[in-house]
Amino acid sequence: MIVLAVLWVAKKGQEEKAAELFRQLTKASLKEAGCETYIVHRHKDDPERFFIYERYRDEAALEEHRNTKHFQQIARGELLDVAERLEGALYTPLE
């Protein structure tokens, strides 16, 4: 299993558009065979900030995710018009 934790911040006035794009990305990503969890969180006190928790079967499944049409269209396309990716980090579980 591999986990990806990502932080995004929406541009001023684009918070709801970013939220809608994250909803679309979540719905499509959860249909992927290797995607076990995909949850977008919105900061409690700062509605411009988003945290995504993604869990994949393995690194190959994460790579498949990155190559999907929905990821390319939304995360590498439309989202960049309304938000900025601040950070992304990969994690593996302790054994």
CYANA upper distance limits for C-alpha pairs under 8 A (distance plus 0.5 A):
  1 MET  CA     55 ARG  CA      7.50
  1 MET  CA     56 TYR  CA      6.26
  1 MET  CA     57 ARG  CA      5.20
  1 MET  CA     58 ASP  CA      5.32
  1 MET  CA     59 GLU  CA      8.16
  1 MET  CA     92 THR  CA      7.03
  1 MET  CA     93 PRO  CA      7.78
  2 ILE  CA     55 ARG  CA      6.32
  2 ILE  CA     56 TYR  CA      5.89
  2 ILE  CA     57 ARG  CA      7.07
  2 ILE  CA     58 ASP  CA      6.01
  2 ILE  CA     59 GLU  CA      6.91
  2 ILE  CA     62 LEU  CA      8.47
  2 ILE  CA     90 LEU  CA      7.43
  2 ILE  CA     91 TYR  CA      6.44
  2 ILE  CA     92 THR  CA      5.56
  2 ILE  CA     93 PRO  CA      7.97
  3 VAL  CA     53 TYR  CA      7.70
  3 VAL  CA     54 GLU  CA      6.04
  3 VAL  CA     55 ARG  CA      4.92
  3 VAL  CA     56 TYR  CA      6.83
  3 VAL  CA     90 LEU  CA      6.11
  3 VAL  CA     91 TYR  CA      5.44
  3 VAL  CA     92 THR  CA      6.64
  4 LEU  CA     52 ILE  CA      8.34
  4 LEU  CA     53 TYR  CA      6.64
  4 LEU  CA     54 GLU  CA      5.56
  4 LEU  CA     55 ARG  CA      6.90
  4 LEU  CA     88 GLY  CA      7.28
  4 LEU  CA     89 ALA  CA      6.15
  4 LEU  CA     90 LEU  CA      5.09
  4 LEU  CA     91 TYR  CA      6.75
  5 ALA  CA     51 PHE  CA      7.64
  5 ALA  CA     52 ILE  CA      6.16
  5 ALA  CA     53 TYR  CA      5.43
  5 ALA  CA     54 GLU  CA      6.86
  5 ALA  CA     88 GLY  CA      6.10
  5 ALA  CA     89 ALA  CA      5.87
  5 ALA  CA     90 LEU  CA      7.02
  5 ALA  CA     91 TYR  CA      8.30
  6 VAL  CA     51 PHE  CA      6.18
  6 VAL  CA     52 ILE  CA      5.56
  6 VAL  CA     53 TYR  CA      7.31
  6 VAL  CA     85 ARG  CA      8.00
  6 VAL  CA     86 LEU  CA      8.10
  6 VAL  CA     87 GLU  CA      6.07
  6 VAL  CA     88 GLY  CA      4.71
  6 VAL  CA     89 ALA  CA      7.03
  7 LEU  CA     49 ARG  CA      7.84
  7 LEU  CA     50 PHE  CA      6.29
  7 LEU  CA     51 PHE  CA      5.19
  7 LEU  CA     52 ILE  CA      6.99
  7 LEU  CA     85 ARG  CA      6.58
  7 LEU  CA     86 LEU  CA      5.89
  7 LEU  CA     87 GLU  CA      5.64
  7 LEU  CA     88 GLY  CA      6.90
  8 TRP  CA     49 ARG  CA      6.40
  8 TRP  CA     50 PHE  CA      5.59
  8 TRP  CA     51 PHE  CA      6.93
  8 TRP  CA     83 ALA  CA      7.11
  8 TRP  CA     84 GLU  CA      6.05
  8 TRP  CA     85 ARG  CA      4.87
  8 TRP  CA     86 LEU  CA      5.84
  8 TRP  CA     87 GLU  CA      7.71
  9 VAL  CA     48 GLU  CA      5.85
  9 VAL  CA     49 ARG  CA      4.97
  9 VAL  CA     50 PHE  CA      6.58
  9 VAL  CA     83 ALA  CA      5.96
  9 VAL  CA     84 GLU  CA      5.90
  9 VAL  CA     85 ARG  CA      7.08
  9 VAL  CA     86 LEU  CA      7.49
 10 ALA  CA     14 GLN  CA      6.44
 10 ALA  CA     15 GLU  CA      5.78
 10 ALA  CA     18 ALA  CA      6.76
 10 ALA  CA     48 GLU  CA      5.35
 10 ALA  CA     49 ARG  CA      6.91
 10 ALA  CA     50 PHE  CA      8.39
 10 ALA  CA     82 VAL  CA      6.32
 10 ALA  CA     83 ALA  CA      4.43
 10 ALA  CA     84 GLU  CA      6.82
 11 LYS  CA     15 GLU  CA      7.24
 11 LYS  CA     48 GLU  CA      7.65
 11 LYS  CA     82 VAL  CA      5.98
 11 LYS  CA     83 ALA  CA      5.68
 11 LYS  CA     84 GLU  CA      7.89
 12 LYS  CA     48 GLU  CA      7.97
 14 GLN  CA     18 ALA  CA      6.64
 14 GLN  CA     82 VAL  CA      6.04
 14 GLN  CA     83 ALA  CA      7.99
 15 GLU  CA     19 ALA  CA      6.66
 15 GLU  CA     47 PRO  CA      7.39
 15 GLU  CA     48 GLU  CA      6.01
 15 GLU  CA     82 VAL  CA      8.17
 16 GLU  CA     20 GLU  CA      6.67
 17 LYS  CA     21 LEU  CA      6.79
 17 LYS  CA     82 VAL  CA      7.57
 18 ALA  CA     22 PHE  CA      6.68
 18 ALA  CA     79 LEU  CA      6.88
 18 ALA  CA     82 VAL  CA      6.53
 18 ALA  CA     83 ALA  CA      7.05
 19 ALA  CA     23 ARG  CA      6.74
 20 GLU  CA     24 GLN  CA      6.85
 21 LEU  CA     25 LEU  CA      6.65
 21 LEU  CA     74 ILE  CA      7.26
 21 LEU  CA     78 GLU  CA      8.25
 21 LEU  CA     79 LEU  CA      7.23
 22 PHE  CA     26 THR  CA      6.50
 22 PHE  CA     40 VAL  CA      7.39
 23 ARG  CA     27 LYS  CA      6.73
 23 ARG  CA     40 VAL  CA      8.34
 24 GLN  CA     28 ALA  CA      6.82
 25 LEU  CA     29 SER  CA      6.39
 25 LEU  CA     70 HIS  CA      7.19
 25 LEU  CA     71 PHE  CA      7.42
 25 LEU  CA     74 ILE  CA      7.25
 25 LEU  CA     75 ALA  CA      8.22
 26 THR  CA     30 LEU  CA      6.60
 26 THR  CA     38 TYR  CA      6.52
 26 THR  CA     39 ILE  CA      7.37
 26 THR  CA     40 VAL  CA      7.87
 27 LYS  CA     31 LYS  CA      7.48
 28 ALA  CA     32 GLU  CA      7.79
 28 ALA  CA     70 HIS  CA      7.26
 29 SER  CA     35 CYS  CA      7.18
 29 SER  CA     38 TYR  CA      7.46
 29 SER  CA     65 HIS  CA      7.74
 29 SER  CA     70 HIS  CA      8.33
 29 SER  CA     71 PHE  CA      8.46
 30 LEU  CA     35 CYS  CA      6.41
 30 LEU  CA     36 GLU  CA      7.65
 30 LEU  CA     37 THR  CA      7.39
 30 LEU  CA     38 TYR  CA      6.87
 31 LYS  CA     35 CYS  CA      7.94
 32 GLU  CA     65 HIS  CA      7.86
 33 ALA  CA     61 ALA  CA      8.40
 34 GLY  CA     56 TYR  CA      6.04
 34 GLY  CA     57 ARG  CA      5.65
 34 GLY  CA     58 ASP  CA      7.93
 34 GLY  CA     61 ALA  CA      5.34
 34 GLY  CA     62 LEU  CA      7.92
 35 CYS  CA     54 GLU  CA      8.12
 35 CYS  CA     55 ARG  CA      6.67
 35 CYS  CA     56 TYR  CA      5.09
 35 CYS  CA     57 ARG  CA      6.95
 35 CYS  CA     61 ALA  CA      7.36
 35 CYS  CA     62 LEU  CA      8.06
 35 CYS  CA     65 HIS  CA      8.25
 36 GLU  CA     54 GLU  CA      8.21
 36 GLU  CA     55 ARG  CA      5.89
 36 GLU  CA     56 TYR  CA      5.82
 36 GLU  CA     57 ARG  CA      7.06
 37 THR  CA     53 TYR  CA      7.87
 37 THR  CA     54 GLU  CA      5.92
 37 THR  CA     55 ARG  CA      5.34
 37 THR  CA     56 TYR  CA      7.50
 38 TYR  CA     52 ILE  CA      7.66
 38 TYR  CA     53 TYR  CA      6.33
 38 TYR  CA     54 GLU  CA      4.99
 38 TYR  CA     55 ARG  CA      6.99
 39 ILE  CA     52 ILE  CA      6.20
 39 ILE  CA     53 TYR  CA      5.77
 39 ILE  CA     54 GLU  CA      6.99
 40 VAL  CA     50 PHE  CA      7.26
 40 VAL  CA     51 PHE  CA      6.30
 40 VAL  CA     52 ILE  CA      4.87
 40 VAL  CA     53 TYR  CA      6.93
 41 HIS  CA     50 PHE  CA      6.08
 41 HIS  CA     51 PHE  CA      5.53
 41 HIS  CA     52 ILE  CA      6.56
 41 HIS  CA     53 TYR  CA      8.48
 42 ARG  CA     46 ASP  CA      8.37
 42 ARG  CA     47 PRO  CA      6.68
 42 ARG  CA     48 GLU  CA      8.21
 42 ARG  CA     49 ARG  CA      6.55
 42 ARG  CA     50 PHE  CA      5.11
 42 ARG  CA     51 PHE  CA      6.87
 43 HIS  CA     47 PRO  CA      6.11
 43 HIS  CA     48 GLU  CA      7.93
 43 HIS  CA     49 ARG  CA      5.91
 43 HIS  CA     50 PHE  CA      6.48
 43 HIS  CA     51 PHE  CA      7.95
 56 TYR  CA     61 ALA  CA      6.47
 56 TYR  CA     62 LEU  CA      6.42
 57 ARG  CA     61 ALA  CA      6.57
 57 ARG  CA     62 LEU  CA      8.37
 58 ASP  CA     62 LEU  CA      7.10
 59 GLU  CA     63 GLU  CA      6.71
 60 ALA  CA     64 GLU  CA      6.67
 61 ALA  CA     65 HIS  CA      6.69
 62 LEU  CA     66 ARG  CA      6.83
 63 GLU  CA     67 ASN  CA      6.94
 64 GLU  CA     68 THR  CA      6.92
 65 HIS  CA     71 PHE  CA      7.34
 66 ARG  CA     71 PHE  CA      6.40
 66 ARG  CA     72 GLN  CA      7.56
 67 ASN  CA     71 PHE  CA      7.29
 67 ASN  CA     72 GLN  CA      7.18
 68 THR  CA     72 GLN  CA      6.78
 69 LYS  CA     73 GLN  CA      6.48
 70 HIS  CA     74 ILE  CA      6.35
 70 HIS  CA     75 ALA  CA      8.31
 71 PHE  CA     75 ALA  CA      5.68
 71 PHE  CA     76 ARG  CA      7.10
 72 GLN  CA     76 ARG  CA      5.40
 72 GLN  CA     77 GLY  CA      6.83
 73 GLN  CA     77 GLY  CA      5.46
 73 GLN  CA     78 GLU  CA      6.92
 74 ILE  CA     78 GLU  CA      5.37
 74 ILE  CA     79 LEU  CA      6.10
 75 ALA  CA     79 LEU  CA      5.90
 75 ALA  CA     80 LEU  CA      7.53
 76 ARG  CA     80 LEU  CA      7.08
 77 GLY  CA     81 ASP  CA      7.86
 78 GLU  CA     82 VAL  CA      7.77
 79 LEU  CA     83 ALA  CA      6.15
 79 LEU  CA     84 GLU  CA      8.21
 80 LEU  CA     84 GLU  CA      6.55
 80 LEU  CA     85 ARG  CA      8.49
